[in-house]
Amino acid sequence: MAKLIVSMLSTLDNYCAGPGGRLDQLPMGAPFDAHNLELMRSASAMLFGAVTFPMFEAYWPNVERGPGSDPVQRDIAERADAARKLVVSNTLVLNKASPWAETEVVSRDRAARRVSELKVQETGNLMIFGSHMLVNLLLTEGLVDEYHLLVANVVLGGGVPTFEPGATASFQLLNHRRLPASDIVALHYACRS
């Protein structure tokens, strides 16, 4: 059975994005990308919320893949293109001209059931990067197996909370480390049902 694995970058004060959903104050870069690539190596499917999907769809298919391009970015882009993709949304309409036009769209009330089915069907793991609303829903449903909380060395004072009020989960710490060449601390948890 496939695992559902989450990777979430959060500030010290529990925000996964700044006011208005801005991400420019979060320390994304080479160490962050290397961590995400490491997780993607075991994945065959990627799950998204309605806010995160358009960001990934606009970025990863357009990453430079020619000679001299960043090998980590190139590898992530190729894996993202090859992965089965599912977005949870009640309103999103896919762009038929997009390279990711074959993405499956599932309504929020069907999300838990569909994720349960994918955990049985997929040969590799299911990955979620960001998508905090979807993650909070699946945590509450007991469907998240592993949670990688990347704690950034910043305080925003406001923004989009990593954990929504009412979300419940219990975690067991499996590992902790500092991402190489960064001040981001990676906390790796197993989720208890």
C-alpha positions in Angstrom: 0.0 0.0 0.0 1.3 3.5 -0.9 2.0 6.0 1.8 0.6 9.6 1.8 3.6 11.8 2.5 3.4 15.5 3.2 6.1 18.1 3.0 5.3 21.5 4.4 7.5 24.6 4.8 6.4 26.6 7.8 7.7 29.7 9.7 8.5 29.6 13.4 5.1 31.2 14.1 3.1 28.6 12.2 2.6 30.2 8.8 3.0 28.4 5.5 2.6 31.6 3.5 2.5 35.3 4.3 -0.5 37.7 4.1 -2.3 37.2 0.8 -0.7 33.8 0.3 2.7 35.4 -0.5 5.6 33.0 -0.5 8.5 35.4 -1.1 9.5 35.6 2.5 10.0 31.9 2.9 13.5 30.5 2.4 13.1 28.3 -0.7 16.2 27.5 -2.6 18.7 24.8 -3.4 18.5 23.0 0.1 14.7 23.1 -0.1 14.7 21.7 -3.6 17.1 18.9 -2.7 14.9 17.8 0.1 11.8 17.8 -2.1 13.6 15.8 -4.8 14.6 13.2 -2.2 10.9 12.8 -1.3 9.8 12.6 -4.9 12.1 9.7 -5.7 9.6 7.3 -4.0 6.4 9.0 -5.4 4.3 8.0 -8.3 1.5 10.5 -7.6 1.2 14.1 -6.5 -1.9 15.6 -4.8 -2.7 19.3 -4.7 -5.2 21.8 -3.4 -6.8 24.4 -5.6 -4.3 27.2 -4.7 -1.0 25.2 -5.0 -1.9 23.3 -8.2 -1.9 26.4 -10.5 1.5 27.5 -9.0 3.1 24.1 -9.7 1.4 23.9 -13.1 2.7 27.3 -14.1 6.3 26.6 -12.9 7.4 23.0 -13.3 6.5 22.3 -17.0 8.5 25.4 -17.9 11.7 24.6 -16.0 14.8 24.6 -18.3 15.9 21.1 -19.1 18.7 21.6 -21.5 22.5 21.3 -21.1 23.6 23.5 -18.2 20.3 23.6 -16.5 20.0 23.0 -12.7 20.0 19.2 -12.4 17.8 19.2 -9.2 15.2 21.5 -10.8 15.3 19.4 -14.0 14.8 16.1 -12.1 11.9 17.6 -10.1 10.3 18.9 -13.2 10.6 15.5 -15.0 9.2 13.6 -12.0 6.4 16.1 -11.6 5.5 15.7 -15.3 5.5 11.9 -15.1 3.5 11.6 -11.9 -0.2 11.0 -11.7 -1.7 14.3 -10.5 -4.9 14.9 -8.5 -6.2 18.3 -7.4 -8.9 18.7 -4.8 -11.3 21.5 -5.7 -14.9 22.3 -6.0 -14.3 25.1 -8.6 -11.1 24.5 -10.5 -11.4 24.1 -14.3 -8.3 22.7 -16.0 -6.7 24.5 -18.9 -7.0 22.0 -21.9 -3.8 23.5 -23.4 -1.8 22.8 -20.3 0.8 20.0 -20.2 -1.0 18.9 -17.1 -4.4 18.9 -18.6 -4.9 15.2 -17.7 -4.9 16.0 -14.0 -7.8 14.4 -12.1 -10.0 16.9 -10.3 -11.9 15.7 -7.3 -14.4 17.6 -5.2 -13.6 18.3 -1.5 -16.3 16.0 -0.2 -14.9 13.1 -2.3 -11.2 13.7 -1.5 -10.8 11.3 1.5 -12.4 8.4 -0.4 -10.4 9.1 -3.6 -7.1 9.3 -1.6 -7.9 6.0 0.1 -8.4 4.4 -3.3 -5.1 5.8 -4.6 -3.2 4.5 -1.6 -4.3 1.0 -2.7 -3.8 1.6 -6.4 -0.5 3.4 -6.7 2.8 1.5 -6.8 4.8 4.5 -5.4 3.9 7.0 -2.7 1.5 9.9 -2.9 3.2 13.3 -2.3 1.7 16.6 -1.2 3.9 19.8 -1.1 2.1 22.6 0.6 -1.6 22.6 -0.1 -2.3 23.3 3.6 -6.1 23.1 3.4 -6.0 19.7 1.7 -3.3 18.5 4.2 -5.4 19.6 7.2 -8.5 17.8 5.8 -6.5 14.5 5.2 -4.8 14.8 8.6 -8.2 15.0 10.3 -9.3 12.0 8.2 -6.3 10.0 9.4 -5.0 9.5 5.8 -1.5 11.1 6.2 1.2 8.5 6.9 4.3 10.8 7.1 4.7 14.5 7.7 7.9 16.4 6.9 7.6 19.8 8.6 10.3 22.1 7.4 10.7 24.8 10.0 12.0 28.0 8.4 14.1 30.5 10.3 11.6 33.4 9.9 8.7 34.9 11.7 6.0 36.5 9.6 3.6 37.7 12.3 0.6 36.8 10.1 -0.5 35.0 7.0 -1.8 31.5 6.1 -1.6 29.1 9.1 0.1 25.8 8.6 -2.4 24.1 10.9 -6.0 25.3 10.7 -8.1 25.6 13.8 -10.0 22.3 14.3 -7.4 20.2 12.5 -6.3 17.3 14.7 -3.5 14.8 14.5 -1.0 13.0 16.6 2.6 12.6 15.5 5.7 10.4 16.4 9.0 12.0 15.7 11.1 9.7 13.4 14.0 12.0 12.6 15.2 15.6 12.7 18.0 17.3 10.9 19.2 20.6 9.5 18.9 20.9 5.8 22.5 21.2 4.4 23.7 24.7 3.8 20.5 26.3 5.3 18.9 27.3 8.6 15.8 25.1 7.9 15.1 22.3 10.3 13.5 19.2 8.9 11.2 17.3 11.3 10.1 13.9 10.0 7.0 12.5 11.7 4.9 9.4 11.4 1.2 10.2 11.7 -0.7 8.2 14.2 -4.3 7.3 13.3 
